[in-house]
Amino acid sequence: MTDTVAADTAASADTTTFAGAPSERTRVRRVAENARYDAATVRAIVDDAYLCHIAFSDDKGSHCIPTACWRDGEHLYIHGSNGSRMLRRLVESDICVTITHLDGLVMARSAFNHSMNYRSVMIYGRFEKVTDEAHKRRTMESFMDRLVPGRQAEVRAGNDKEYAATTVLRIALAEAACKVRAGAPTDDAEDMAWPVWAGVLPFERSRLAPQTDPACALAVPDYVQRWSEGAQ
């Protein structure tokens, strides 16, 4: 199998692009032609994700923990309980956030040229705590509508006690790197005549029909139906 994960940057304006990596640690070295150094790619990969993985270390060792995430402006946000060991640690030292979307298995003519089609982003830096209460509530509401547009307007809003028990963190997308592979296998010239099928086995994430809670007597609302029928 070939390829690793890495590479690109985000910035303030949608038109911002980057001639190279934003820092030495984000510079793609392995299969550098798959690197993407534009803000739009960073945002697109983040926006297509519900989960990220956060790597950090503490006195118990090294950890990589999955958590829900969303983008608001030029930051990636996460949230959790005030008692979370991870959230406390993330504001104390630099960490790395990764998101990967697997788009297909690449079937080459030789075993060692098999690969995968994917879109990935690595975000470096340090999280900061969202301390402004209005900001905290606004971005949590945007998270709800990121999950299912229209949901926030219908549900019971979070109360003061719930918000007081919740920590919201954000990290800038300024030091980020994307790596993307798409397309057919890359075989060596001497393998092109090998009598074996070659191509791509594509993956697609799909949305299934809503499953109503047995304790709920209400019909599926239109916005949920739209979510279920929407492309993902």
C-alpha positions in Angstrom: 0.0 0.0 0.0 1.2 3.5 -0.7 0.6 7.0 0.7 0.4 8.6 4.1 -1.7 11.5 5.5 -0.7 15.2 5.7 -0.8 18.7 4.3 -2.3 22.3 3.8 -3.5 25.6 5.1 -6.6 27.7 5.8 -7.0 31.4 6.0 -9.4 34.3 6.5 -10.9 34.8 3.1 -12.4 32.3 0.7 -10.0 33.5 -2.0 -6.9 32.9 0.1 -4.4 30.4 -1.4 -1.0 29.3 -0.3 2.1 28.8 -2.4 3.5 26.3 0.1 3.0 24.7 3.5 2.2 27.1 6.4 5.0 25.7 8.6 7.9 23.2 8.4 5.9 20.5 10.3 3.0 20.7 7.8 5.2 20.4 4.7 4.3 17.2 2.8 7.4 15.1 2.0 6.0 11.7 1.1 4.2 11.8 -2.3 4.3 15.5 -2.2 2.3 15.8 -5.4 -0.8 14.9 -3.5 -0.5 17.9 -1.1 -3.1 20.6 -1.2 -2.1 24.1 0.0 -5.4 26.0 -0.4 -7.9 27.1 2.2 -10.9 25.8 0.3 -9.6 22.2 0.5 -9.1 22.5 4.2 -12.6 23.8 4.8 -14.2 21.2 2.5 -12.6 18.3 4.3 -13.5 19.6 7.7 -17.0 20.4 6.6 -17.5 16.9 5.3 -16.7 15.4 8.7 -18.7 14.6 11.8 -15.7 13.2 13.7 -12.0 14.1 14.1 -9.2 12.3 16.0 -7.1 14.3 18.4 -3.6 13.2 19.3 -2.1 14.4 22.6 0.1 13.3 25.4 -0.1 13.6 29.2 1.4 12.0 32.3 -0.4 8.8 31.4 1.2 8.5 27.9 0.1 9.2 24.4 -3.5 9.2 23.2 -5.6 9.6 20.1 -9.2 10.2 20.8 -12.2 10.6 18.4 -14.6 13.4 19.1 -17.4 15.3 17.3 -16.2 18.4 15.5 -17.5 21.3 13.4 -16.2 24.3 11.6 -17.3 27.9 12.5 -15.4 30.5 10.4 -11.7 29.8 10.5 -11.7 27.5 13.5 -12.5 23.9 14.2 -14.6 23.4 17.4 -15.1 20.6 19.8 -17.0 20.3 23.1 -17.3 18.1 26.1 -17.7 17.8 29.9 -15.8 20.2 32.1 -14.2 17.2 33.7 -12.7 15.9 30.5 -9.0 15.0 30.8 -8.5 15.6 27.1 -10.1 19.0 27.0 -8.0 20.2 30.0 -4.8 19.0 28.3 -5.6 20.5 24.8 -5.3 24.1 26.1 -1.9 23.3 27.7 0.2 22.1 24.8 0.4 21.8 21.0 -1.5 18.9 19.6 -2.5 17.4 16.2 -6.1 16.9 14.8 -6.7 14.6 11.9 -9.7 14.0 9.7 -9.7 11.4 6.9 -12.3 10.4 4.3 -11.8 7.1 2.5 -13.1 7.3 -1.1 -12.0 4.1 -2.6 -9.6 1.1 -2.8 -7.2 1.3 -5.7 -6.5 -2.0 -7.3 -3.2 -2.0 -9.2 -1.5 -4.7 -11.3 1.2 -5.3 -8.7 0.6 -5.9 -5.0 2.9 -3.1 -3.8 1.2 -0.5 -6.1 -2.2 -0.9 -4.5 -3.4 2.2 -2.7 -6.4 4.1 -1.5 -8.3 7.2 -2.7 -8.8 9.6 0.2 -9.0 13.2 1.4 -7.2 14.1 4.7 -6.3 17.0 6.7 -3.9 17.5 9.7 -4.3 20.5 11.9 -1.5 21.6 14.2 -1.6 24.1 17.1 -3.2 24.6 20.5 -6.9 24.7 21.4 -8.3 27.7 23.2 -11.3 27.8 25.5 -14.4 29.7 24.3 -15.1 31.8 27.4 -17.6 34.3 26.0 -21.0 32.9 26.9 -22.8 34.3 23.9 -20.1 32.9 21.6 -20.3 29.6 23.3 -24.1 29.3 22.9 -24.1 30.5 19.3 -21.5 28.0 18.2 -23.1 25.1 20.0 -26.4 26.0 18.2 -24.5 26.1 14.9 -23.2 22.6 15.7 -26.7 21.4 16.1 -27.7 22.8 12.7 -24.5 21.4 11.2 -25.7 17.9 12.2 -29.2 18.4 10.9 -30.2 21.8 9.5 -33.5 22.9 11.1 -33.1 20.8 14.3 -32.0 23.6 16.6 -35.3 25.5 16.1 -37.4 22.6 17.2 -35.6 21.1 20.2 -35.5 22.3 23.8 -32.6 24.7 23.9 -29.7 24.1 26.3 -30.2 25.6 29.7 -27.8 27.5 32.0 -26.9 24.3 34.0 -26.1 22.4 30.8 -24.0 25.1 29.4 -22.2 25.6 32.7 -21.2 22.0 32.7 -19.9 22.1 29.1 -16.5 23.2 27.8 -16.2 24.4 24.2 -12.7 24.6 22.6 -11.6 25.8 19.2 -8.4 25.6 17.2 -7.4 27.9 14.3 -7.1 26.3 10.8 -4.1 28.5 10.1 -1.6 25.7 10.5 -3.1 22.9 8.5 -2.2 20.5 5.8 -4.2 18.4 3.3 -3.3 15.4 1.3 -5.6 14.0 -1.4 -5.5 11.0 -3.7 -8.0 10.4 -6.5 -8.1 8.4 -9.7 -6.7 5.2 -11.2 -3.8 3.1 -10.0 -0.3 4.0 -10.9 1.5 1.0 -12.2 5.1 0.4 -13.3 5.5 0.2 -17.1 6.7 -3.4 -16.9 3.5 -4.4 -15.1 1.0 -2.9 -17.5 0.6 -6.1 -19.5 0.0 -8.3 -16.4 -3.3 -10.2 -16.9 -5.2 -8.9 -13.9 -8.1 -6.5 -13.5 -7.1 -3.1 -12.3 -9.2 -0.1 -11.3 -10.9 1.5 -8.3 -13.5 0.1 -5.8 -15.2 3.4 -4.8 -16.8 4.1 -1.5 -19.8 6.3 -0.8 -21.2 7.3 2.5 -25.0 7.1 2.4 -27.9 8.3 4.6 -30.6 5.7 5.5 -34.2 6.2 6.4 -34.9 7.7 9.8 -35.8 5.3 12.6 -38.4 6.8 14.9 -38.1 6.4 18.6 -40.8 3.9 19.8 -41.8 6.4 22.4 -42.3 9.1 19.8 -45.8 9.4 18.2 -44.9 12.3 15.9 -44.3 12.0 12.1 -40.9 12.4 10.7 -40.5 16.2 10.1 -39.7 17.6 6.7 -36.2 18.7 7.7 -35.3 15.2 8.9 -36.7 13.7 5.7 -34.6 16.2 3.6 -31.5 15.2 5.6 -32.2 11.5 5.0 -32.7 12.1 1.2 -29.7 14.4 0.8 -26.4 13.6 -0.7 -23.6 12.9 1.8 
